[in-house]
Amino acid sequence: MFKTENVKLRVKFRCFICLTLGIVFSSSLLLAQVSEDGLPESFFLNEKNAVIIPSRLLKSLPDSLLNPAFSKIRTDNHYGIVQSCEIDIKKDGIRTELTGKGTIWRVKIQSENALSLGLFFQKYKLPSKAKLFVYDPPHLVLRGSFTEVNNNQKNILPVAEFPGRELVIEYFEPLNPEFVGELQLGSVTQAFRNIMKNAGDRIGINCPEGSEWQKEKHSVCLITYHDFQNSYFCTGALINNTREDETPYFLTANHCVDSEEEASTLITYFNYENTSCSTDDAAFSQSLAGATFKAGNPHSDFSLLLLNEYPPDEYNPFYAGWDVSGANPRSGACLHHPDGEPKSIALANNTAFSYPEKIDWFSEDLRLISTTLPDTHWNVLFTQGLPEEGSSGGPLFDQNKRIVGQLHGGVNSVLLFGKLSVSWNYGEASNQQLAYWLDPSGTKKTVIDGIWKMPPRANFRVELQEVCVDAPILFTDRSTHRPTKWLWQVDPPTYDFANGTDSTSQNPQILFEKDGVYSIKLISTNRYGSDELIQKNYVVARSKLDVNFLKTKADSVVCGCDLKDFPFTAGGALKYSFEVERKDLIDIQVNENQLFLTMKESANYHQSFDTWVKVTGTNRHCMGKDSVLLHVIIQPNDNIANAAKLFLGRNSGFTNKCASAEVGEPYPLSSGCLVKKSWCPDFKQGKSLIDNSVWFSFVAPSDGKLTIDTQGFDTQIAVYDSPDYQSILSLDRRLFTMVAAADNRVFGGRAALLEDLELEPGKRYWLQVDGNNAAYGNFTIDLISQSLEAEVFPNPSSGVFTVNVFHPERGTADLTVSDLNGRILFSQQYEVSLNESLFRFNLNGFAKGVYIMHLQLNDRSLSKKLVYF
């Protein structure tokens, strides 16, 4: 239901919400889902004594659920309850050895009052020739066999609803399998609702009104799924993509399936429809198990799933076209499964309009579920037929028979469909939009037609295009629309097929006998036609391989902080070996033709270094090599333990490029650019306020007054008072104090400035310099004090002393050196400023000993003891 801001009357809408597994079947031998022919091994056993199969009795469904009165208060697409039922078939089932064949295990599942049962195997991984069957004790209804063909990356398998209250699970594993099979039941759905009933006044898809939609109907499916507590049904449709390669993308409503967990339990029923208006013969004989959640958002109420299995040709799958231009459909139709029943059609012989108001969607108990914005939905007025509960996710086709939206909800004559044009590029994240998946090549198309019974489009790829003579190379068929026959031709004819393959193999291995350039032709054929592809001058055969690092410069630079699983990819061979020069600093990991470099945590590195990265590629007797000189940039003062020492005056030659934030490193609050002890707010998504900081230390001047001025780029700085660097990294604010922090300047400029700090004279402090919003660059740091300060180094010295003198004003420094009796040995004048503060003098020729240096600058003076040895 929803309400609009401009309408005082709140109109109740049924938000067609849904979830997963089953339906009730007729009592006959029945095969559904992708499975193989055959019968369970136990059907052929001559067991002398009655075998007692271990059984698991499920918790009984409440009588209230089975009471017809419950339909007045239930959620309309809710049909079952999911009960946890963990059974390891091989551990908990009865075991029977089959001499010379293998072993079978059997387990029975029973319910006191369910109308049908749906199974969800939380572990499913079968070896070759293993078989799984589900059947009823009288052997009247059979599901299977499920085999290694049903294996998937998630190692799970949902099984379509099984009629009745009792079933047997039978698993057969052959002798000496390549691996031990895993089969563990996780949960069982008990259906309290029989959704097999007549469609009443609904318009069946094979009534006269549906005669113009006989191709598009093959895209629309009934779906069931669950959330591991309850089971539900909805509608959805196969949808085409711009590559037109029959990738089984499936569009439905977000309020139906909105998570990977729910998608994994999906059962998709194809061609569930009555053969005519006057028959009631719809069958669940064609279904697929499982899906992966790819994208969705409640904004336009769409979800895009990828079915785990390809629809077989006998399902006659149609991949529907679409229009995401946003143009108003002038007429159209919704193909749907009302109330989980056989496929129906609703027709709109008028133009749909964009709903202009915000919509609040409510549940049956008036809980606010979501709010959608204006102009995100099509408002459709149907003239024949009407979608109902369970129709959610049903596609809205326009006058050109392209999908423009999917059903969100509605009541009476007001039906709202989430716009495909809104779903197309909503947000930047790939999991919130359709464009990333349905236009993977970035064609920018806004309209494509559907595909059905298509001849193949021939395509292939090869392991290497520069190959070794007399070394077999694998060619992989990449033809679309699932061809069943292949024919390969090579020119010139100095070649042969290898390892049992020939010109009719789908993926042959071809051996080139002489040096030269070869052209390849592939003819692909399926039941609907043929197509050919010729790649001229496609393969170069030679005696020496051209091995190289792909997309990598021979002289490369990388920041040390980025050297974590840093990839190098090699090409030009079939096998590779790698070598890295600085094994003392770098760990390596190899995965086929890829090398990954990671800085060793135990390595003691505080400066940049170079290392050679080398690869040797081979293909049988052919070989090639390549190498890269990698410059690894390490900021020596990236970590506070290696803080660089600053002196009063100008300190230059710094950069924070390649620096990183240290674990436990503190930073100021982000209260505002000009707020005391604060930095500017940082709006980088997924980033910390601190990004690439470097550290310094300094000693406060003799009068304790100091200004810190940075120049170069958009810096942010902070000063800390701490007895040691470990205390700053402790995260214990009692052990250190933030003295000051700054980001922007008061009078413009983004280089940080801290003026007139009051510090403890002679005390050591820590300075943190970072880039705002991850900025980096070269910078200088001016420590400005009104006192006269000087550093002398080295001291003691063998004769040459360097003086770094600081005073904020330009002037002439008068320097004298005297012995301990006051006799002047040396005197000199030096021009000094903020930028030119260093000068040297030499005591060679004087007697070695202890002397006193006197320095006077602009009416200020100081003295330093010198040791000449």
C-alpha positions, 0 to 999 in steps of 0.5 A, a space after each residue: 500500500 502507499 500514500 501520496 503527499 498531495 492526496 489526503 485519502 490513504 489508499 491501501 496497496 498490496 505490496 506483492 512481497 515474496 520468498 522460496 521453495 515449492 509447489 504441489 505436483 500431480 502424482 506421477 513419474 516426474 522429472 524437474 530441474 536440470 537432471 540426467 535420466 535414470 533410476 535409483 540403484 535401489 529400484 533394482 535391488 532384490 532385498 530379501 528383508 524389508 529395509 528400514 530406512 532411517 527417517 526424520 519426522 518434521 515438526 508439525 505445521 500449526 493447524 491455523 496455517 492450514 485453516 482456510 480462515 488463515 488466508 485472510 491474515 497471511 502474507 499473500 505470497 507466503 506458502 510454506 515454513 522452513 524448518 532446519 533439518 541438518 542431515 549428513 546423508 552419508 553419516 545418518 543414512 542407511 548404507 548399502 554396498 553394491 558389489 562391483 559398483 559402489 555404495 548407496 545411502 538412503 534417508 527418509 523425510 516425513 511430515 504429518 500435515 504438509 502439502 508438499 516438501 522442498 529440500 535445501 542441501 547446504 553441502 552439495 559436491 558430487 564426484 563423477 558418476 555419483 547420483 542423487 535421487 528424491 522419490 516417494 516410497 511407492 516409487 510413483 514420483 521421482 526427482 533426479 538424477 542430480 550429478 556433478 553437472 549440478 555442482 556449483 561454486 557455492 556447493 549448495 543445491 535447492 530442490 523443487 517442491 516435492 508433492 506429498 508428506 513423505 520422500 526418500 533421499 538416495 545417494 549413490 557413489 561409485 567405487 574409487 571416486 576422484 574425491 569423496 562426495 559431500 551431501 548434507 541436507 540443511 533445511 526442509 520447506 513444509 507447504 501449508 498452501 496448495 497453489 495448484 488451483 484454477 485461474 478463475 477469471 484470469 487470462 491464461 497466456 494461451 488464451 486468444 488474448 495471449 496469441 501475440 505474446 507466444 515468443 515473449 512468454 518463454 522468458 517469464 517464470 514462476 519463482 519460489 525461494 525462502 529466507 530459511 524461515 518461510 517460503 514464498 513465490 514471485 514472478 520474473 523474466 530472463 533478460 537479454 544483454 548487449 553481447 546477446 550471449 545468452 547469459 542467464 540474467 533474471 529480472 525480478 522485484 527487489 522486495 521479492 529477492 534482495 540478498 545472496 542468501 535468498 537467491 541461493 535458494 531460488 527455484 525457477 519454473 519455466 513454461 508453467 502454463 495451461 495449454 489452452 483456456 479450457 485446460 488445467 494441465 500446467 506442469 512443473 516439469 521444467 525448472 532450474 536450481 539456484 542463482 547469484 544476486 548481482 544487483 538491486 535497489 529498493 529505489 525502483 524495486 528491481 533485482 537482477 539475478 544470475 541463474 546458476 544453470 543455463 536453461 536447456 534448449 528444450 525449455 525454449 528460453 527467450 531472453 527478453 529485450 528491453 528499453 531503458 530510454 524512459 519513453 512512455 509505453 504507448 501500450 503493453 502487457 504484463 506476463 505473470 504468475 498470479 497467486 503462484 498459478 499458471 502463467 497469465 497475461 494482463 493487457 493495457 491498451 493505453 499509454 502508461 504515465 510516470 507516477 509523479 508522487 513519492 510513494 510510501 509502501 506499507 505491509 498488510 499490518 501497516 508497517 512502513 516498508 520503504 519509500 520511493 521517489 517521484 518518477 521512479 515508477 510506471 503507472 499502468 491501467 490494464 484494460 484486460 486482466 489484472 496482476 495479483 499477489 505473486 505477480 510481483 517482479 512480472 515484466 511490463 512489456 511495451 508496444 515493441 515487446 521490450 521490458 520497460 519495468 517490473 511489477 512493484 505493487 498496486 491495488 484495483 486498477 492502479 498498478 505500479 512498475 519500477 522503471 527499467 530506465 531508473 534501474 539502468 544507471 542508478 548510483 555508481 556501484 555495480 550492485 545497484 544498477 543494471 547497466 554494468 551487467 546488461 551492457 558489459 561492453 559499454 555500448 551505451 545502447 538504450 534499446 535491444 530486442 530479445 533473442 530466441 532460438 538463435 544460431 551460434 555466433 562463432 568465436 574462440 581464443 587461444 592460449 598463446 598467439 606466439 607459439 613454439 613450433 611442435 608444441 600443442 596449443 589449446 584453442 577454446 571455443 567461445 561461441 555463443 548460443 551453445 553450439 553442438 558441432 564444431 569444425 576447425 580449419 588451419 591455413 597453411 596446412 603444416 599443422 596437426 591435432 594433438 592429444 586425441 583432439 581433431 577438427 571436430 573437437 570443441 576445444 582442440 589442441 593444435 600443433 604447428 609444424 613449421 615457423 610461420 603465420 597461421 590463419 584459423 577458421 571455426 564453424 559453429 553449429 547448433 539446431 538453429 543454424 551455423 556461423 563461421 569466424 576467420 582470424 587471419 594471421 592469428 598465430 605466429 609459430 617460431 622456435 624462440 618465445 617472445 616472453 614479456 611482462 604485460 602492461 609493465 614498463 622496463 623501469 617502474 616505480 612503486 610506493 612501498 606502502 602499495 607493495 602488498 600483493 602487487 601483481 606482475 603478469 607475464 605473457 608469451 609462454 605456457 609455464 613461467 618461473 620468477 626471480 626477485 633480487 631483494 628476497 631479504 625485503 620482499 616476499 613473493 607468491 606465484 599463481 601460474 603466469 602472475 607474480 605477487 610482491 609483498 614487503 616483508 613485515 620483518 624486514 628492517 627498511 627505512 629507505 628506498 631501494 631497487 630490485 630486479 624482477 625477472 621471468 623465464 617462460 617456456 613452452 616445451 623446448 622453447 624459452 624466452 625471458 624478460 626483466 623489470 627494474 623496480 624502484 621501491 619508494 620508501 618514505 624514511 619518516 613514514 613511521 613516527 619511530 623514524 621521525 626526521 629531526 627539524 631545526 629552527 629555520 627553513 627545513 626543505 626537501 620533504 615529500 609525503 608521496 608513498 607515505 601511509 597511515 600507521 597502525 594506532 596513529 592519532 589524528 585531530 577531529 574533523 570539526 572544521 578547517 579553521 577550528 582550533 585543534 581540528 582538520 577539515 572534514 574528509 569526504 572520501 568514501 571509505 577513507 580515513 581522515 588520515 592518509 599519507 602522513 609523515 613525522 618530524 621532531 623538534 626542540 622548542 626554542 629557548 623562549 618557548 615561542 614558535 610558529 610552524 609554517 608549511 608551504 608546498 601543497 594542501 597540508 594538515 599538521 598536528 603537534 604532540 607532547 609525548 615522552 616517546 613515540 610509543 606513547 603516541 601510538 598507544 591509543 591511550 590519550 593519558 600518555 600524550 597530549 595534542 598541543 595544536 593542529 591546523 589545516 587551512 590558513 585564516 587569510 587564504 591558502 591551504 598550506 597549514 600554519 600554526 602561529 605563536 605556539 607556547 611551548 616548554 623551552 628545550 623540550 622535544 615535540 612531535 610534528 605530524 604532516 598529512 595531505 588533506 583528502 589524500 593529497 601529496 607533494 613536496 613541501 618545506 617546514 619553517 620553524 620560526 622563533 624570535 630568539 637567536 638559536 644555533 646548532 654546531 655540527 659536528 661537535 667535537 670536530 677534526 677542524 671544520 665546523 658547520 653552524 646553522 644559525 637561526 633568527 627570523 630577520 635577515 642580518 649580519 652574523 658576527 662570529 668569533 672563536 676564543 680560547 678559554 683565556 679569552 684570547 680571540 683566535 678567529 673572527 668572521 662575518 656572515 650574511 644570514 637569512 631564513 633561506 641561507 642560515 648555514 656557514 662553515 669555518 676551519 680551525 686547522 692550524 690552531 692547537 687542538 683543545 676546547 674553545 668558545 664560539 661567540 655569535 652576535 646577530 641583530 642585538 642578540 648574542 649566544 655562545 657555544 663550546 667547541 671541541 677541536 680534536 
